[in-house]
Amino acid sequence: MKVRQLFCVACAALLALPLYAGAEVYKWKDKNGVVRYSDTPPPSNIKQELIGRKKAVKPTNQAPLAPVNNGNAAAVPVVAKPTTEGPSAEDEAAEQRQRNAEIEKKNKQEMEAQAKLKAENCKAARANHETYAQGGRVYKTNEKGEREYMNDKDLQEGAQKTQAEIDEYCN
């Protein structure tokens, strides 16, 4: 019975795999010459390369066609006036999306690093608490490198301190 369930799960995973393979990934160089990869397109004034199954539509560098007049289907090219203004709203929006994506990625990495540090602190606090709770001959090393054995009062204080650390890091 378990083999059949495992087979069904494997088939479902294989059927879902092509859905993830069709994602668009863009490659371009930023103004500093660093190669960037992203799932969001770069600003339109930057030369890009699409990595994946879908191909990017390359601009034809031709003037746009005029609308159809009086049922006549002939296309008349309209000369586009070059603009000397700054980047268009689409370019600015793409740059803003890119900046937001980078900021979000950095925040996510920072949160993951903080969570990892908190988990390590929790593990250490639990180990220290276990040492104090067991009692016996527990010692600390002083500034001179000598062992100082702890008495019952010191062990109790250490256990309380480590319990506070557990409450701080392990929730």
Secondary structure, DSSP 8 states (H G I E B T S, - for coil): -HHHHHHHHHHHHHHHHHHHHT--EEEEE-TTS-EEEESS---TTS-EEEESSS----------B---BTTB----B-------SS--HHHHHHHHHHHHHHHHHHHHHHHHHHHHHHHHHHHHHHHHHHHHHH-SS-EEE-TTS-EEE--HHHHHHHHHHHHHHHHHH--
